Amino acid sequence: MTTPQLAPSSRTVRFDALDAIRGLAAMAVMVDHFTHQSRLHGAWTVVDMFFMLSGFVLCHSHADKIIQGRQGFASFMWSRVHRLGPLYWVACGMGAVAAALARGPHPELHIDNGTLLETLVGALLMVPNFGQTLWPHGDSIRGALLFPLNPPAWTTFFQLVVNMGFFLALTRLRIAWKLPAALLALAALNWMEWHVASINPGWGQGNFLMGWPRAFIEFGVGVALYRAHLHMPLLPPAIALLPAAAFFLSFFALPEEVHLLGVVVMAPLAIVSAARTRLPASVAGVCQRLGHLSYPLYICHMPVWGLVLVLLPLPGWPGAMHTLVACVAALSCAALLIPLERAIRSRLPKA
């Protein structure tokens, strides 16, 4: 089936409400990772929303160019590396420094320089790590992480692989994503995670295989949401943002069934309804800043957490103070990384 061409005028629209959602979601992940007794029990569902948002945004910005033959595979993939790579590589370096420094306070970690260098090279090449070495993970020690120098980086790996599939689907398979089928696949995926595999898969060696359907299906849902939203009326902001509020509130629920409902129902509804509203200029500016902050914060917050715990041990301070210092440090680092990213990207060849 031939994929329908998108309306060219749709590409000029800015999705300010989605920018705000991305920024707030990245902050929720950060707080959840920085606290041992987090009340954000369902913050992990942010990853599912990120995969959906990626499908939505890439369909908006690239689908027409790919379908019409104005953007080839090499150009498209380089545009993705150009976008995701610079901060990913910076965060890998920060993670390596944090791991090296943590060997002092954690002498039980047998991370020699050769192992550290080998892992860093693999991370820079975006190759998952299947070694059995234990690594510092914040203030704890863990193993079996696919990207031990920066655990959230597993999503960047899957993003790039899914992007290849997106190009293939548009140019070779001629797939037209239909929203009902995409949501049905999403529901089936979550049923499998609940009854067969593990919830929130993809980040570790034990759940790596389930990360593939998670990334591909949720990206496909985002593409289907984009095509569906083109035929929907505009909504007042107060109504359009209610599903997003419900999605964020679901983080505080204890039952995992609520979190799965958030993935299957609330996240897709939040994306498509937020895309169908226009915000006042005064609010839109703040939303755009949150959007700019989202990826830098998401990709750097765990290395920053490791550096804070090593460089600022704060003996005798309560855990909440550690968390506050780490949050301020991560937000500050992310804000500083925005101009650094632009400087690096300006020196890389254009797609």
VOPAGU-2260 file (C-alpha; in pm, 1 decimal, decimal comma):
REM VOPAGU-2260
SITE   aa  ch    i         X         Y         Z
SITE  MET   A    0       0,0       0,0       0,0
SITE  THR   A    1     144,3     336,7     -98,7
SITE  THR   A    2     200,9     572,1     189,8
SITE  PRO   A    3      -4,4     891,9     145,3
SITE  GLN   A    4     182,4    1218,7     112,0
SITE  LEU   A    5     154,5    1456,0     403,7
SITE  ALA   A    6      19,5    1805,0     372,1
SITE  PRO   A    7     323,2    2029,2     300,8
SITE  SER   A    8     178,5    2314,4     504,9
SITE  SER   A    9     173,6    2093,8     814,3
SITE  ARG   A   10     552,3    2101,1     836,7
SITE  THR   A   11     554,6    2472,0     925,4
SITE  VAL   A   12     369,1    2413,4    1253,4
SITE  ARG   A   13     548,1    2419,3    1589,5
SITE  PHE   A   14     423,3    2180,1    1855,0
SITE  ASP   A   15     493,2    2394,3    2160,3
SITE  ALA   A   16     280,5    2185,2    2396,2
SITE  LEU   A   17     475,6    1873,9    2296,2
SITE  ASP   A   18     799,5    2060,4    2371,5
SITE  ALA   A   19     675,7    2125,6    2724,4
SITE  ILE   A   20     573,8    1762,9    2768,2
SITE  ARG   A   21     920,6    1646,1    2658,7
SITE  GLY   A   22    1094,9    1878,8    2903,0
SITE  LEU   A   23     876,0    1785,4    3199,3
SITE  ALA   A   24     908,1    1416,5    3114,2
SITE  ALA   A   25    1289,6    1440,0    3116,0
SITE  MET   A   26    1274,0    1606,6    3458,3
SITE  ALA   A   27    1049,8    1327,9    3588,3
SITE  VAL   A   28    1301,1    1063,7    3475,5
SITE  MET   A   29    1583,2    1258,1    3641,2
SITE  VAL   A   30    1403,6    1285,7    3975,3
SITE  ASP   A   31    1308,6     918,5    3964,2
SITE  HIS   A   32    1668,7     812,1    3897,8
SITE  PHE   A   33    1808,8    1040,2    4167,5
SITE  THR   A   34    1582,6     921,6    4450,3
SITE  HIS   A   35    1584,5     581,5    4615,6
SITE  GLN   A   36    1229,5     607,5    4747,8
SITE  SER   A   37    1078,8     794,4    4457,0
SITE  ARG   A   38     705,3     838,3    4458,1
SITE  LEU   A   39     715,0     859,5    4079,7
SITE  HIS   A   40     649,3     487,3    4048,7
SITE  GLY   A   41     548,6     510,1    3684,3
SITE  ALA   A   42     811,2     755,3    3559,6
SITE  TRP   A   43     961,3     476,2    3348,9
SITE  THR   A   44     664,0     514,2    3110,0
SITE  VAL   A   45     826,4     839,5    2993,8
SITE  VAL   A   46    1055,0     623,6    2776,1
SITE  ASP   A   47     749,2     483,9    2597,3
SITE  MET   A   48     621,8     835,3    2537,5
SITE  PHE   A   49     963,8     938,8    2405,3
SITE  PHE   A   50     957,1     659,6    2145,9
SITE  MET   A   51     608,8     769,1    2038,0
SITE  LEU   A   52     712,7    1134,2    2023,5
SITE  SER   A   53    1009,7    1038,6    1809,9
SITE  GLY   A   54     784,0     871,4    1555,3
SITE  PHE   A   55     550,0    1169,4    1558,0
SITE  VAL   A   56     823,7    1430,4    1513,0
SITE  LEU   A   57    1023,0    1240,8    1249,7
SITE  CYS   A   58     710,2    1180,9    1045,9
SITE  HIS   A   59     642,7    1554,6    1065,0
SITE  SER   A   60     993,2    1660,7     963,4
SITE  HIS   A   61    1118,1    1387,5     728,3
SITE  ALA   A   62     840,2    1167,9     585,9
SITE  ASP   A   63     749,6    1384,6     286,2
SITE  LYS   A   64    1113,4    1437,1     189,5
SITE  ILE   A   65    1181,4    1063,6     205,3
SITE  ILE   A   66     867,0     964,6      15,2
SITE  GLN   A   67     931,8    1220,9    -258,7
SITE  GLY   A   68    1293,0    1110,3    -299,0
SITE  ARG   A   69    1437,0    1441,4    -178,6
SITE  GLN   A   70    1624,8    1273,9     109,9
SITE  GLY   A   71    1824,7     952,4      71,7
SITE  PHE   A   72    1916,4     698,6     336,5
SITE  ALA   A   73    2266,3     834,2     406,4
SITE  SER   A   74    2138,6    1190,6     436,0
SITE  PHE   A   75    1854,2    1088,4     666,4
SITE  MET   A   76    2068,5     877,0     898,0
SITE  TRP   A   77    2339,6    1141,6     915,1
SITE  SER   A   78    2071,6    1394,4    1013,0
SITE  ARG   A   79    1982,0    1165,7    1304,4
SITE  VAL   A   80    2345,4    1117,7    1412,1
SITE  HIS   A   81    2392,6    1492,3    1367,9
SITE  ARG   A   82    2102,6    1549,9    1607,1
SITE  LEU   A   83    2161,5    1280,3    1868,7
SITE  GLY   A   84    2534,2    1217,0    1850,1
SITE  PRO   A   85    2713,4    1523,0    1991,6
SITE  LEU   A   86    2551,7    1520,7    2335,4
SITE  TYR   A   87    2553,3    1142,6    2344,4
SITE  TRP   A   88    2932,4    1142,8    2296,6
SITE  VAL   A   89    2982,3    1417,2    2555,2
SITE  ALA   A   90    2770,2    1223,6    2805,8
SITE  CYS   A   91    2973,1     906,2    2737,8
SITE  GLY   A   92    3290,3    1095,9    2823,5
SITE  MET   A   93    3134,5    1229,2    3143,2
SITE  GLY   A   94    3023,1     877,6    3235,4
SITE  ALA   A   95    3374,2     742,5    3181,6
SITE  VAL   A   96    3519,5    1011,5    3408,5
SITE  ALA   A   97    3258,0     935,3    3675,8
SITE  ALA   A   98    3333,3     561,0    3654,9
SITE  ALA   A   99    3707,9     620,9    3677,0
SITE  LEU   A  100    3672,4     845,0    3981,3
SITE  ALA   A  101    3432,7     602,2    4150,7
SITE  ARG   A  102    3701,1     334,1    4164,7
SITE  GLY   A  103    3852,0     516,5    4462,8
SITE  PRO   A  104    3545,4     516,8    4691,2
SITE  HIS   A  105    3452,5     168,1    4559,2
SITE  PRO   A  106    3772,4     -42,7    4567,2
SITE  GLU   A  107    3560,3    -355,7    4516,6
SITE  LEU   A  108    3504,9    -243,6    4156,6
SITE  HIS   A  109    3758,4    -424,5    3939,6
SITE  ILE   A  110    3750,0    -177,5    3650,7
SITE  ASP   A  111    4101,1    -153,8    3512,6
SITE  ASN   A  112    4201,5     107,0    3258,2
SITE  GLY   A  113    4177,2    -141,7    2972,0
SITE  THR   A  114    3819,2    -237,1    3059,8
SITE  LEU   A  115    3723,4     127,9    3098,1
SITE  LEU   A  116    3877,5     222,9    2763,8
SITE  GLU   A  117    3719,3     -72,4    2583,3
SITE  THR   A  118    3378,2      10,5    2727,5
SITE  LEU   A  119    3415,2     377,5    2638,5
SITE  VAL   A  120    3506,7     298,3    2277,5
SITE  GLY   A  121    3206,8      65,7    2250,4
SITE  ALA   A  122    2979,7     330,4    2398,3
SITE  LEU   A  123    3108,0     598,5    2160,2
SITE  LEU   A  124    3029,7     363,1    1870,9
SITE  MET   A  125    2684,0     299,7    2025,3
SITE  VAL   A  126    2753,7     -71,3    2067,9
SITE  PRO   A  127    2569,8    -237,4    2360,9
SITE  ASN   A  128    2790,4    -382,9    2630,6
SITE  PHE   A  129    2738,3    -750,0    2721,8
SITE  GLY   A  130    3028,3    -779,7    2965,5
SITE  GLN   A  131    2983,3    -893,1    3324,8
SITE  THR   A  132    3181,4    -612,8    3490,5
SITE  LEU   A  133    3012,0    -437,3    3782,0
SITE  TRP   A  134    2987,1     -60,1    3742,8
SITE  PRO   A  135    2897,1     236,0    3964,9
SITE  HIS   A  136    2539,1     336,2    3902,2
SITE  GLY   A  137    2483,0     656,5    4095,0
SITE  ASP   A  138    2563,9     561,4    4451,4
SITE  SER   A  139    2503,2     189,6    4398,2
SITE  ILE   A  140    2684,2     -84,9    4206,7
SITE  ARG   A  141    2515,8    -274,9    3925,0
SITE  GLY   A  142    2591,9    -504,6    3637,4
SITE  ALA   A  143    2422,8    -624,3    3319,2
SITE  LEU   A  144    2361,3    -271,0    3190,2
SITE  LEU   A  145    2379,8    -233,0    2812,3
SITE  PHE   A  146    2542,5     108,9    2847,8
SITE  PRO   A  147    2706,9     109,6    3191,1
SITE  LEU   A  148    2875,0     449,5    3147,0
SITE  ASN   A  149    2534,8     611,6    3085,7
SITE  PRO   A  150    2239,7     373,3    3136,2
SITE  PRO   A  151    1973,1     588,7    2959,9
SITE  ALA   A  152    2182,0     576,5    2639,1
SITE  TRP   A  153    2015,2     247,5    2546,1
SITE  THR   A  154    1725,6     448,0    2406,6
SITE  THR   A  155    1958,3     636,1    2169,4
SITE  PHE   A  156    2083,6     304,8    2032,3
SITE  PHE   A  157    1729,7     181,8    1969,2
SITE  GLN   A  158    1627,2     519,0    1827,1
SITE  LEU   A  159    1888,2     501,3    1552,8
SITE  VAL   A  160    1802,1     142,5    1462,8
SITE  VAL   A  161    1431,2     225,3    1450,2
SITE  ASN   A  162    1508,9     526,9    1231,8
SITE  MET   A  163    1664,6     289,0     978,7
SITE  GLY   A  164    1344,7      84,7     987,1
SITE  PHE   A  165    1139,4     401,7     938,6
SITE  PHE   A  166    1326,0     486,8     619,2
SITE  LEU   A  167    1291,1     129,4     491,7
SITE  ALA   A  168     920,2     124,1     569,7
SITE  LEU   A  169     863,0     443,7     372,1
SITE  THR   A  170    1078,0     361,8      70,8
SITE  ARG   A  171    1070,4     -16,4      31,3
SITE  LEU   A  172     781,3    -166,0     224,5
SITE  ARG   A  173     541,4     120,7     150,1
SITE  ILE   A  174     371,8      74,6     484,5
SITE  ALA   A  175      84,5     304,6     574,0
SITE  TRP   A  176      48,8     306,7     953,7
SITE  LYS   A  177    -312,1     292,7    1068,6
SITE  LEU   A  178    -382,9     412,4    1420,4
SITE  PRO   A  179    -619,1     129,4    1530,8
SITE  ALA   A  180    -368,3    -138,3    1423,5
SITE  ALA   A  181     -79,5      51,0    1586,0
SITE  LEU   A  182    -264,8      84,3    1917,0
SITE  LEU   A  183    -366,0    -281,0    1905,0
SITE  ALA   A  184      -0,6    -376,3    1860,2
SITE  LEU   A  185      87,9    -149,1    2153,7
SITE  ALA   A  186    -172,1    -317,3    2373,1
SITE  ALA   A  187     -40,4    -660,6    2272,5
SITE  LEU   A  188     314,9    -550,2    2353,5
SITE  ASN   A  189     215,8    -437,2    2700,9
SITE  TRP   A  190      25,3    -760,3    2759,5
SITE  MET   A  191     342,4    -951,3    2670,8
SITE  GLU   A  192     552,3    -735,0    2901,8
SITE  TRP   A  193     306,6    -791,7    3186,3
SITE  HIS   A  194     251,1   -1166,0    3145,3
SITE  VAL   A  195     554,3   -1303,4    2959,8
SITE  ALA   A  196     862,1   -1082,2    2983,3
SITE  SER   A  197     936,1    -783,9    3206,2
SITE  ILE   A  198     789,5    -438,4    3236,6
SITE  ASN   A  199    1012,4    -155,0    3112,0
SITE  PRO   A  200    1245,8    -371,1    2899,4
SITE  GLY   A  201    1537,8    -277,5    2676,3
SITE  TRP   A  202    1791,7    -124,8    2914,8
SITE  GLY   A  203    1970,6    -441,8    3033,8
SITE  GLN   A  204    2119,1    -765,9    2911,8
SITE  GLY   A  205    1831,3    -969,3    3052,7
SITE  ASN   A  206    1556,7    -771,6    2878,6
SITE  PHE   A  207    1741,7    -657,1    2565,7
SITE  LEU   A  208    1534,7    -863,5    2321,5
SITE  MET   A  209    1204,2    -714,8    2438,5
SITE  GLY   A  210    1347,2    -369,5    2375,9
SITE  TRP   A  211    1317,3    -429,6    2000,1
SITE  PRO   A  212     937,3    -462,9    1977,9
SITE  ARG   A  213     900,4    -189,3    2238,3
SITE  ALA   A  214    1097,8      61,3    2031,2
SITE  PHE   A  215     957,2     -34,9    1689,9
SITE  ILE   A  216     591,8     -58,1    1793,2
SITE  GLU   A  217     591,4     263,7    1994,2
SITE  PHE   A  218     771,7     454,0    1719,9
SITE  GLY   A  219     507,7     322,6    1479,1
SITE  VAL   A  220     233,9     443,7    1712,2
SITE  GLY   A  221     389,4     790,4    1697,3
SITE  VAL   A  222     385,6     783,3    1315,3
SITE  ALA   A  223      21,2     673,6    1317,9
SITE  LEU   A  224     -65,1     948,7    1567,4
SITE  TYR   A  225      90,2    1206,3    1337,7
SITE  ARG   A  226    -115,2    1091,3    1040,6
SITE  ALA   A  227    -430,5    1085,1    1254,2
SITE  HIS   A  228    -378,2    1432,0    1400,1
SITE  LEU   A  229    -381,6    1589,1    1051,3
SITE  HIS   A  230    -754,7    1517,5    1032,6
SITE  MET   A  231    -847,4    1642,9    1380,7
SITE  PRO   A  232    -982,8    1985,9    1478,6
SITE  LEU   A  233    -787,6    2227,9    1696,9
SITE  LEU   A  234    -859,3    2210,1    2068,8
SITE  PRO   A  235    -852,2    2478,0    2340,8
SITE  PRO   A  236    -533,5    2443,5    2549,4
SITE  ALA   A  237    -725,7    2373,8    2870,1
SITE  ILE   A  238    -884,2    2067,3    2712,3
SITE  ALA   A  239    -591,6    1956,8    2497,6
SITE  LEU   A  240    -351,2    1935,6    2792,6
SITE  LEU   A  241    -578,2    1733,2    3023,1
SITE  PRO   A  242    -454,7    1394,4    2891,7
SITE  ALA   A  243     -93,9    1501,9    2949,0
SITE  ALA   A  244    -180,4    1601,5    3306,6
SITE  ALA   A  245    -345,0    1261,9    3359,5
SITE  PHE   A  246     -37,5    1087,1    3218,6
SITE  PHE   A  247     197,6    1268,5    3458,1
SITE  LEU   A  248     -33,0    1209,2    3754,1
SITE  SER   A  249     -35,9     836,7    3675,9
SITE  PHE   A  250     331,7     827,0    3779,6
SITE  PHE   A  251     223,0     850,0    4143,5
SITE  ALA   A  252       1,4     540,0    4126,0
SITE  LEU   A  253     133,2     216,4    4275,5
SITE  PRO   A  254     -41,2     -50,9    4064,3
SITE  GLU   A  255     154,2    -136,8    3750,3
SITE  GLU   A  256    -175,6    -177,2    3565,6
SITE  VAL   A  257    -219,5     200,3    3587,4
SITE  HIS   A  258     122,9     255,0    3432,3
SITE  LEU   A  259      45,8      15,6    3147,2
SITE  LEU   A  260    -280,1     202,7    3094,1
SITE  GLY   A  261     -71,9     519,4    3080,2
SITE  VAL   A  262     138,1     371,9    2798,9
SITE  VAL   A  263    -151,1     231,8    2594,2
SITE  VAL   A  264    -410,2     506,7    2645,4
SITE  MET   A  265    -290,8     820,5    2820,0
SITE  ALA   A  266      43,5     872,9    2641,6
SITE  PRO   A  267     -98,8     843,8    2285,9
SITE  LEU   A  268    -394,2    1062,2    2378,7
SITE  ALA   A  269    -165,4    1318,5    2542,1
SITE  ILE   A  270      51,0    1341,4    2229,6
SITE  VAL   A  271    -224,9    1372,8    1974,0
SITE  SER   A  272    -433,4    1619,6    2177,0
SITE  ALA   A  273    -133,5    1838,4    2269,8
SITE  ALA   A  274     -42,0    1849,3    1900,8
SITE  ARG   A  275    -385,6    1988,3    1821,8
SITE  THR   A  276    -360,4    2304,9    2027,4
SITE  ARG   A  277    -185,9    2639,1    1984,6
SITE  LEU   A  278     -45,5    2820,7    2286,3
SITE  PRO   A  279     -12,7    3196,9    2345,9
SITE  ALA   A  280     325,1    3341,4    2250,3
SITE  SER   A  281     414,8    3415,3    2613,1
SITE  VAL   A  282     368,3    3050,6    2710,2
SITE  ALA   A  283     506,7    2908,0    2386,5
SITE  GLY   A  284     850,9    3054,9    2455,7
SITE  VAL   A  285     875,6    2873,1    2790,2
SITE  CYS   A  286     757,1    2550,7    2628,6
SITE  GLN   A  287    1021,8    2574,7    2358,0
SITE  ARG   A  288    1293,1    2620,0    2621,5
SITE  LEU   A  289    1169,7    2307,9    2799,3
SITE  GLY   A  290    1185,9    2123,6    2469,5
SITE  HIS   A  291    1543,4    2238,1    2408,9
SITE  LEU   A  292    1635,1    2117,6    2758,3
SITE  SER   A  293    1476,6    1771,9    2727,8
SITE  TYR   A  294    1739,1    1571,7    2538,3
SITE  PRO   A  295    2045,1    1731,9    2704,5
SITE  LEU   A  296    1891,9    1664,3    3045,6
SITE  TYR   A  297    1786,9    1310,1    2961,9
SITE  ILE   A  298    2120,4    1206,5    2814,3
SITE  CYS   A  299    2350,6    1370,6    3073,5
SITE  HIS   A  300    2170,2    1338,6    3406,6
SITE  MET   A  301    2310,0     998,1    3509,4
SITE  PRO   A  302    2677,3    1089,6    3443,9
SITE  VAL   A  303    2617,5    1412,2    3638,3
SITE  TRP   A  304    2467,2    1209,9    3924,8
SITE  GLY   A  305    2777,7     991,9    3934,0
SITE  LEU   A  306    3010,0    1294,0    3929,8
SITE  VAL   A  307    2817,1    1469,8    4207,4
SITE  LEU   A  308    2834,5    1166,2    4434,0
SITE  VAL   A  309    3208,9    1129,9    4378,3
SITE  LEU   A  310    3313,8    1495,6    4381,8
SITE  LEU   A  311    3060,4    1622,4    4639,1
SITE  PRO   A  312    3004,2    1333,7    4881,5
SITE  LEU   A  313    2841,8    1573,6    5131,7
SITE  PRO   A  314    2902,8    1353,2    5439,8
SITE  GLY   A  315    2623,4    1372,0    5690,8
SITE  TRP   A  316    2385,2    1547,9    5454,4
SITE  PRO   A  317    2041,8    1390,5    5410,5
SITE  GLY   A  318    1964,5    1206,6    5088,8
SITE  ALA   A  319    1721,2    1479,9    4989,1
SITE  MET   A  320    2007,3    1731,0    4984,4
SITE  HIS   A  321    2210,4    1503,9    4756,8
SITE  THR   A  322    1912,4    1481,3    4526,4
SITE  LEU   A  323    1859,8    1857,2    4524,7
SITE  VAL   A  324    2227,1    1926,5    4449,6
SITE  ALA   A  325    2227,8    1662,8    4174,8
SITE  CYS   A  326    1909,5    1801,9    4017,1
SITE  VAL   A  327    2050,7    2155,4    4014,0
SITE  ALA   A  328    2378,8    2026,7    3873,2
SITE  ALA   A  329    2204,2    1823,0    3601,5
SITE  LEU   A  330    1976,6    2110,0    3500,5
SITE  SER   A  331    2272,7    2348,6    3491,3
SITE  CYS   A  332    2481,4    2103,0    3290,0
SITE  ALA   A  333    2195,7    2046,9    3043,2
SITE  ALA   A  334    2152,9    2422,0    2997,4
SITE  LEU   A  335    2526,5    2459,3    2931,0
SITE  LEU   A  336    2522,3    2167,7    2687,8
SITE  ILE   A  337    2266,4    2337,2    2461,3
SITE  PRO   A  338    2512,4    2596,6    2322,7
SITE  LEU   A  339    2790,5    2335,3    2325,0
SITE  GLU   A  340    2576,3    2104,2    2114,4
SITE  ARG   A  341    2505,7    2382,7    1866,3
SITE  ALA   A  342    2875,6    2461,3    1842,4
SITE  ILE   A  343    2965,5    2095,9    1778,8
SITE  ARG   A  344    2688,8    2047,8    1525,1
SITE  SER   A  345    2788,6    2363,7    1340,8
SITE  ARG   A  346    3130,9    2208,8    1281,6
SITE  LEU   A  347    2997,2    1874,5    1162,1
SITE  PRO   A  348    2917,2    1823,0     791,2
SITE  LYS   A  349    2554,4    1901,2     711,6
SITE  ALA   A  350    2321,6    1620,2     610,6
